[in-house]
Amino acid sequence: MFITNFCKYSLLRIFLNCITKRKIYNKDYLYTYYTSLLFQLVILPILNILYYFNKVSYNYIIISSINYFLTDFPEIFYSKLYKYFTHHIISINILLGCFIIPDNLKKNALINSVLLELGSSVMSLDVLVKCNYYKPFIFGSSRLLSIVNGFYIVYNVKNKFLKFMLLCLIILLTNNNYKIFKSLIYKMNK
């Protein structure tokens, strides 16, 4: 399942790369924006809806999310876009922690996943529509809801190691997101 899923995302990236002919947009490759939007606004929400109808498993969604991040690494290194590296590493570690979350908290983990990706989608929306004024509100709201939900998960986890690991990752992600939020507010007035 992991290899098949990885290949699907790799082929999607290659396909979008060929269609956009590696055009540059806002100092990044255009296809990366389309790939992000496709995953954040289409694939992940559909997978979550299918989960609630028992059509896909929780593990499949987590593996899909990990593969989405992993297939971005070659472009990060090739293009020297290291600003995304830290974010991807933190996100992958959080997703790995989701494998050992108790069953009663798995829906909360999926909700956080959707919240974080929907909020991150505003970073790529410029390709389709200008929304600088709304970016901080959408991004910040998704992060605030995710933090509340994340602390709910941490509070309800009984395993002390998992509790500690998730708490550290939430703090790291919050710090990373705060920096992005500040830059969005700065860019809002431009």
Backbone as CSV, one residue per row, in Angstrom:
resi,resn,N_x,N_y,N_z,CA_x,CA_y,CA_z,C_x,C_y,C_z
1,MET,0.829,-1.191,0.000,0.000,0.000,0.000,0.879,1.262,0.000
2,PHE,1.955,1.257,0.783,2.818,2.426,0.881,3.478,2.746,-0.462
3,ILE,4.060,1.729,-1.101,4.769,1.933,-2.370,3.796,2.363,-3.464
4,THR,2.640,1.719,-3.528,1.633,2.071,-4.539,1.195,3.521,-4.372
5,ASN,0.934,3.896,-3.140,0.497,5.250,-2.838,1.584,6.257,-3.171
6,PHE,2.818,5.933,-2.829,3.958,6.797,-3.130,4.081,7.003,-4.644
7,CYS,3.915,5.929,-5.391,4.003,6.008,-6.858,2.884,6.883,-7.434
8,LYS,1.687,6.788,-6.883,0.566,7.616,-7.361,0.878,9.102,-7.197
9,TYR,1.364,9.484,-6.016,1.683,10.894,-5.786,2.872,11.341,-6.632
10,SER,3.826,10.462,-6.816,4.973,10.802,-7.669,4.520,11.028,-9.107
11,LEU,3.663,10.150,-9.605,3.140,10.308,-10.970,2.296,11.570,-11.097
12,LEU,1.524,11.879,-10.077,0.734,13.113,-10.094,1.656,14.325,-10.200
13,ARG,2.710,14.340,-9.415,3.661,15.454,-9.465,4.341,15.544,-10.834
14,ILE,4.739,14.406,-11.370,5.390,14.395,-12.694,4.414,14.884,-13.759
15,PHE,3.176,14.428,-13.702,2.154,14.844,-14.667,1.923,16.355,-14.607
16,LEU,1.738,16.892,-13.396,1.519,18.335,-13.255,2.764,19.129,-13.638
17,ASN,3.921,18.559,-13.381,5.182,19.189,-13.778,5.263,19.304,-15.301
18,CYS,4.880,18.238,-15.995,4.904,18.254,-17.473,3.880,19.237,-18.034
19,ILE,2.697,19.269,-17.462,1.646,20.173,-17.944,2.068,21.634,-17.789
20,THR,2.673,21.964,-16.659,3.061,23.365,-16.411,4.435,23.704,-16.984
21,LYS,5.110,22.709,-17.523,6.422,22.899,-18.165,7.421,23.585,-17.246
22,ARG,7.352,23.218,-15.979,8.257,23.731,-14.937,8.306,25.255,-14.893
23,LYS,7.162,25.865,-15.137,7.097,27.322,-15.036,7.268,27.740,-13.580
24,ILE,7.872,28.901,-13.421,8.104,29.454,-12.085,6.956,30.407,-11.757
25,TYR,6.462,30.302,-10.524,5.458,31.224,-10.029,5.847,31.575,-8.597
26,ASN,6.028,32.842,-8.328,6.324,33.297,-6.971,7.569,32.593,-6.397
27,LYS,8.591,32.424,-7.192,9.879,31.819,-6.846,9.821,30.298,-6.653
28,ASP,8.684,29.672,-6.850,8.552,28.219,-6.764,8.019,27.706,-8.092
29,TYR,8.085,26.400,-8.275,7.543,25.814,-9.498,6.023,25.766,-9.418
30,LEU,5.376,26.153,-10.496,3.921,26.226,-10.560,3.250,24.900,-10.222
31,TYR,3.817,23.806,-10.676,3.181,22.509,-10.440,3.076,22.179,-8.951
32,THR,4.009,22.708,-8.130,3.947,22.427,-6.692,2.708,23.060,-6.063
33,TYR,2.297,24.214,-6.579,1.081,24.859,-6.083,-0.150,24.022,-6.440
34,TYR,-0.193,23.571,-7.685,-1.334,22.752,-8.111,-1.386,21.424,-7.366
35,THR,-0.227,20.824,-7.131,-0.186,19.572,-6.380,-0.704,19.795,-4.963
36,SER,-0.258,20.872,-4.342,-0.703,21.189,-2.983,-2.212,21.392,-2.930
37,LEU,-2.714,22.208,-3.829,-4.155,22.469,-3.839,-4.967,21.207,-4.083
38,LEU,-4.490,20.381,-4.972,-5.187,19.129,-5.271,-5.250,18.237,-4.033
39,PHE,-4.132,18.112,-3.328,-4.131,17.280,-2.128,-4.955,17.918,-1.014
40,GLN,-4.719,19.213,-0.754,-5.319,19.887,0.393,-6.815,20.127,0.255
41,LEU,-7.268,20.421,-0.952,-8.675,20.780,-1.133,-9.529,19.692,-1.777
42,VAL,-8.889,18.675,-2.346,-9.660,17.625,-3.026,-9.387,16.247,-2.424
43,ILE,-8.154,15.786,-2.521,-7.842,14.401,-2.149,-8.079,14.137,-0.665
44,LEU,-7.466,14.941,0.222,-7.603,14.686,1.653,-9.054,14.814,2.141
45,PRO,-9.785,15.859,1.754,-11.197,15.900,2.182,-12.014,14.703,1.673
46,ILE,-11.778,14.288,0.431,-12.507,13.119,-0.106,-12.147,11.862,0.680
47,LEU,-10.859,11.676,0.968,-10.446,10.505,1.757,-11.116,10.503,3.131
48,ASN,-11.219,11.668,3.752,-11.861,11.742,5.060,-13.350,11.447,4.981
49,ILE,-14.006,11.922,3.935,-15.426,11.603,3.743,-15.589,10.104,3.539
50,LEU,-14.726,9.513,2.725,-14.781,8.071,2.496,-14.518,7.284,3.783
51,TYR,-13.670,7.810,4.651,-13.409,7.162,5.940,-14.694,7.094,6.775
52,TYR,-15.437,8.184,6.796,-16.662,8.212,7.589,-17.739,7.279,7.035
53,PHE,-17.625,6.913,5.766,-18.531,5.934,5.163,-17.889,4.541,5.105
54,ASN,-16.785,4.370,5.840,-16.070,3.082,5.918,-15.605,2.559,4.565
55,LYS,-15.206,3.441,3.672,-14.712,3.039,2.347,-13.191,2.998,2.285
56,VAL,-12.518,3.762,3.145,-11.062,3.707,3.242,-10.687,3.626,4.720
57,SER,-9.499,3.104,4.977,-9.065,2.947,6.364,-8.330,4.198,6.857
58,TYR,-8.282,4.298,8.149,-7.533,5.372,8.814,-6.067,5.326,8.386
59,ASN,-5.479,4.127,8.392,-4.069,3.977,8.016,-3.816,4.427,6.582
60,TYR,-4.764,4.173,5.698,-4.599,4.598,4.300,-4.502,6.126,4.205
61,ILE,-5.308,6.828,4.980,-5.284,8.299,4.956,-3.955,8.813,5.504
62,ILE,-3.488,8.212,6.591,-2.216,8.642,7.178,-1.066,8.361,6.209
63,ILE,-1.069,7.174,5.607,-0.023,6.832,4.626,-0.090,7.767,3.423
64,SER,-1.282,8.093,2.966,-1.432,9.033,1.846,-0.830,10.384,2.185
65,SER,-1.094,10.843,3.384,-0.567,12.146,3.805,0.954,12.118,3.903
66,ILE,1.499,11.043,4.459,2.959,10.919,4.546,3.568,10.898,3.141
67,ASN,2.964,10.137,2.242,3.478,10.061,0.872,3.400,11.402,0.153
68,TYR,2.358,12.158,0.412,2.248,13.496,-0.179,3.471,14.332,0.204
69,PHE,3.848,14.294,1.479,5.018,15.049,1.929,6.315,14.463,1.378
70,LEU,6.445,13.143,1.402,7.678,12.499,0.937,7.962,12.780,-0.531
71,THR,6.921,12.803,-1.357,7.148,13.035,-2.788,7.567,14.476,-3.075
72,ASP,7.463,15.340,-2.098,7.900,16.728,-2.265,9.396,16.906,-1.993
73,PHE,10.014,15.956,-1.294,11.426,16.095,-0.925,12.378,16.247,-2.112
74,PRO,12.235,15.470,-3.187,13.176,15.673,-4.307,13.161,17.111,-4.838
75,GLU,11.970,17.705,-4.931,11.881,19.086,-5.414,12.476,20.067,-4.407
76,ILE,12.269,19.805,-3.124,12.844,20.672,-2.081,14.359,20.716,-2.218
77,PHE,14.966,19.555,-2.388,16.422,19.513,-2.482,16.926,20.006,-3.836
78,TYR,16.241,19.649,-4.897,16.649,20.074,-6.231,16.573,21.597,-6.368
79,SER,15.498,22.168,-5.858,15.282,23.611,-5.991,15.871,24.411,-4.830
80,LYS,16.410,23.709,-3.849,16.971,24.353,-2.662,15.921,25.188,-1.929
81,LEU,14.715,24.658,-1.851,13.621,25.317,-1.135,13.536,24.746,0.280
82,TYR,14.587,24.955,1.045,14.709,24.320,2.356,13.708,24.839,3.379
83,LYS,13.031,25.940,3.081,12.058,26.475,4.031,10.921,25.480,4.269
84,TYR,10.681,24.583,3.314,9.611,23.596,3.473,10.076,22.332,4.193
85,PHE,11.377,22.143,4.307,11.919,20.913,4.867,11.479,20.706,6.319
86,THR,11.654,21.734,7.162,11.286,21.629,8.575,9.806,21.323,8.725
87,HIS,8.993,22.042,7.989,7.542,21.825,8.044,7.195,20.380,7.686
88,HIS,7.808,19.860,6.641,7.526,18.490,6.203,7.974,17.463,7.242
89,ILE,9.140,17.657,7.830,9.644,16.718,8.841,8.721,16.697,10.058
90,ILE,8.320,17.866,10.543,7.399,17.927,11.689,6.081,17.249,11.332
91,SER,5.558,17.549,10.156,4.272,16.967,9.730,4.353,15.447,9.627
92,ILE,5.431,14.943,9.062,5.585,13.482,8.934,5.667,12.838,10.314
93,ASN,6.383,13.446,11.240,6.482,12.889,12.586,5.133,12.894,13.303
94,ILE,4.360,13.944,13.110,3.018,13.973,13.693,2.176,12.851,13.088
95,LEU,2.269,12.681,11.786,1.508,11.621,11.129,1.957,10.235,11.601
96,LEU,3.247,10.047,11.830,3.722,8.764,12.365,3.151,8.521,13.765
97,GLY,3.052,9.582,14.552,2.433,9.469,15.876,0.965,9.079,15.795
98,CYS,0.322,9.443,14.694,-1.106,9.109,14.514,-1.348,7.606,14.415
99,PHE,-0.312,6.847,14.043,-0.480,5.396,13.955,-0.702,4.762,15.327
100,ILE,-0.172,5.386,16.375,-0.305,4.775,17.699,-1.322,5.487,18.590
101,ILE,-2.075,6.394,18.010,-3.144,7.057,18.753,-4.264,6.046,19.003
102,PRO,-4.845,6.065,20.188,-5.955,5.137,20.475,-7.127,5.337,19.502
103,ASP,-7.877,4.283,19.268,-8.985,4.314,18.308,-9.988,5.429,18.584
104,ASN,-10.246,5.711,19.858,-11.250,6.728,20.182,-10.807,8.151,19.818
105,LEU,-9.523,8.335,19.475,-9.020,9.671,19.114,-8.638,9.786,17.646
106,LYS,-8.843,8.724,16.881,-8.439,8.747,15.472,-9.236,9.771,14.657
107,LYS,-10.506,9.931,14.956,-11.295,10.936,14.237,-10.759,12.329,14.513
108,ASN,-10.322,12.577,15.735,-9.732,13.875,16.064,-8.438,14.102,15.287
109,ALA,-7.644,13.054,15.122,-6.402,13.171,14.356,-6.709,13.499,12.898
110,LEU,-7.738,12.870,12.342,-8.120,13.157,10.954,-8.665,14.579,10.817
111,ILE,-9.425,15.020,11.803,-9.936,16.394,11.784,-8.764,17.376,11.775
112,ASN,-7.756,17.105,12.617,-6.578,17.979,12.634,-5.869,17.985,11.302
113,SER,-5.767,16.835,10.701,-5.114,16.732,9.401,-5.822,17.599,8.363
114,VAL,-7.136,17.509,8.322,-7.918,18.313,7.370,-7.805,19.796,7.709
115,LEU,-7.906,20.147,8.991,-7.789,21.553,9.393,-6.449,22.149,8.956
116,LEU,-5.373,21.417,9.223,-4.047,21.928,8.887,-3.863,22.081,7.382
117,GLU,-4.342,21.110,6.624,-4.169,21.185,5.165,-5.081,22.242,4.533
118,LEU,-6.308,22.374,5.032,-7.190,23.429,4.504,-6.600,24.806,4.796
119,GLY,-6.073,24.984,6.001,-5.430,26.254,6.343,-4.193,26.515,5.502
120,SER,-3.440,25.465,5.218,-2.226,25.613,4.393,-2.552,25.891,2.932
121,SER,-3.734,25.535,2.510,-4.100,25.727,1.104,-4.059,27.202,0.695
122,VAL,-4.243,28.113,1.658,-4.210,29.541,1.305,-2.840,29.967,0.803
123,MET,-1.814,29.185,1.145,-0.472,29.518,0.683,-0.343,29.317,-0.828
124,SER,-1.162,28.440,-1.383,-1.087,28.128,-2.814,-2.222,28.757,-3.619
125,LEU,-3.204,29.326,-2.960,-4.376,29.853,-3.666,-4.087,31.015,-4.597
126,ASP,-2.960,31.682,-4.396,-2.609,32.808,-5.273,-2.567,32.398,-6.741
127,VAL,-2.319,31.134,-6.986,-2.289,30.631,-8.364,-3.657,30.821,-9.013
128,LEU,-4.708,30.698,-8.224,-6.070,30.786,-8.757,-6.723,32.139,-8.505
129,VAL,-6.522,32.676,-7.313,-7.191,33.923,-6.934,-6.356,34.646,-5.873
130,LYS,-6.316,35.977,-5.946,-5.595,36.758,-4.945,-6.438,36.836,-3.676
131,CYS,-5.822,36.478,-2.562,-6.579,36.500,-1.303,-5.681,36.880,-0.128
132,ASN,-4.722,37.786,-0.345,-3.790,38.163,0.720,-4.488,38.642,1.982
133,TYR,-5.601,39.349,1.808,-6.304,39.897,2.962,-6.908,38.792,3.830
134,TYR,-7.338,37.690,3.218,-8.002,36.614,3.956,-7.043,35.535,4.451
135,LYS,-5.853,35.493,3.904,-4.904,34.427,4.261,-4.642,34.316,5.764
136,PRO,-4.305,35.432,6.452,-4.028,35.293,7.893,-5.232,34.777,8.676
137,PHE,-6.426,35.208,8.300,-7.629,34.772,9.017,-7.865,33.277,8.824
138,ILE,-7.797,32.817,7.582,-8.040,31.394,7.290,-6.933,30.537,7.899
139,PHE,-5.685,30.922,7.667,-4.547,30.174,8.196,-4.583,30.148,9.723
140,GLY,-4.761,31.328,10.327,-4.769,31.435,11.790,-5.916,30.671,12.432
141,SER,-7.104,30.758,11.831,-8.272,30.034,12.376,-8.053,28.532,12.342
142,SER,-7.513,28.039,11.222,-7.271,26.597,11.120,-6.237,26.152,12.153
143,ARG,-5.227,26.978,12.394,-4.193,26.631,13.364,-4.732,26.670,14.788
144,LEU,-5.544,27.663,15.083,-6.121,27.765,16.423,-7.017,26.560,16.727
145,LEU,-7.888,26.210,15.771,-8.747,25.030,15.952,-7.918,23.756,16.072
146,SER,-6.857,23.678,15.299,-5.979,22.507,15.341,-5.258,22.399,16.680
147,ILE,-4.821,23.522,17.225,-4.146,23.510,18.529,-5.103,23.034,19.617
148,VAL,-6.322,23.562,19.606,-7.322,23.142,20.599,-7.587,21.641,20.475
149,ASN,-7.795,21.177,19.253,-8.039,19.755,19.013,-6.809,18.922,19.381
150,GLY,-5.614,19.436,19.082,-4.377,18.738,19.424,-4.213,18.568,20.930
151,PHE,-4.507,19.622,21.687,-4.416,19.510,23.141,-5.490,18.577,23.698
152,TYR,-6.645,18.539,23.053,-7.682,17.565,23.445,-7.154,16.137,23.277
153,ILE,-6.470,15.902,22.146,-5.889,14.574,21.897,-4.842,14.263,22.960
154,VAL,-3.930,15.212,23.214,-2.873,15.003,24.210,-3.487,14.729,25.583
155,TYR,-4.493,15.488,25.954,-5.137,15.317,27.259,-5.744,13.925,27.410
156,ASN,-6.292,13.382,26.325,-6.993,12.098,26.391,-6.122,10.882,26.089
157,VAL,-4.863,11.098,25.727,-3.942,9.981,25.504,-3.423,9.515,26.860
158,LYS,-3.449,8.206,27.078,-2.990,7.647,28.357,-1.496,7.320,28.351
159,ASN,-0.946,6.969,27.205,0.463,6.613,27.071,1.313,7.869,27.275
160,LYS,2.154,7.852,28.317,2.935,9.048,28.669,3.955,9.425,27.592
161,PHE,4.568,8.408,26.964,5.532,8.702,25.900,4.835,9.370,24.716
162,LEU,3.697,8.831,24.305,2.937,9.412,23.192,2.468,10.813,23.543
163,LYS,2.014,10.985,24.772,1.565,12.304,25.237,2.698,13.318,25.121
164,PHE,3.885,12.933,25.590,5.049,13.821,25.540,5.451,14.121,24.095
165,MET,5.504,13.077,23.275,5.895,13.236,21.872,4.926,14.168,21.137
166,LEU,3.630,13.940,21.308,2.629,14.781,20.629,2.694,16.221,21.130
167,LEU,2.897,16.399,22.419,2.997,17.749,22.974,4.193,18.489,22.378
168,CYS,5.343,17.807,22.293,6.539,18.433,21.691,6.293,18.796,20.233
169,LEU,5.656,17.890,19.492,5.392,18.149,18.076,4.386,19.284,17.897
170,ILE,3.387,19.365,18.765,2.420,20.477,18.700,3.133,21.799,18.939
171,ILE,4.034,21.828,19.909,4.781,23.059,20.199,5.667,23.443,19.010
172,LEU,6.371,22.465,18.434,7.212,22.745,17.260,6.380,23.254,16.088
173,LEU,5.254,22.606,15.832,4.392,23.011,14.725,3.793,24.390,14.976
174,THR,3.407,24.658,16.219,2.856,25.975,16.560,3.892,27.064,16.326
175,ASN,5.134,26.810,16.721,6.208,27.770,16.500,6.422,28.014,15.007
176,ASN,6.469,26.935,14.234,6.633,27.042,12.787,5.464,27.808,12.170
177,ASN,4.257,27.502,12.599,3.066,28.162,12.057,2.981,29.631,12.469
178,TYR,3.486,29.953,13.653,3.477,31.343,14.099,4.330,32.214,13.171
179,LYS,5.474,31.677,12.763,6.341,32.411,11.838,5.631,32.639,10.496
180,ILE,4.943,31.621,10.021,4.197,31.751,8.760,3.065,32.762,8.928
181,PHE,2.370,32.701,10.062,1.262,33.618,10.341,1.746,35.066,10.345
182,LYS,2.892,35.320,10.981,3.455,36.676,10.997,3.761,37.160,9.587
183,SER,4.330,36.279,8.763,4.654,36.697,7.394,3.382,36.964,6.587
184,LEU,2.316,36.213,6.845,1.045,36.452,6.155,0.434,37.793,6.536
185,ILE,0.543,38.153,7.815,0.042,39.460,8.246,0.848,40.568,7.590
186,TYR,2.159,40.389,7.529,3.023,41.374,6.880,2.657,41.550,5.411
187,LYS,2.400,40.431,4.727,2.079,40.481,3.294,0.637,40.919,3.032
188,MET,-0.203,40.884,4.043,-1.620,41.200,3.882,-1.830,42.608,3.324
189,ASN,-1.034,43.530,3.736,-1.204,44.925,3.336,-0.539,45.260,2.014
190,LYS,0.116,44.285,1.391,0.800,44.555,0.120,-0.120,44.355,-1.047
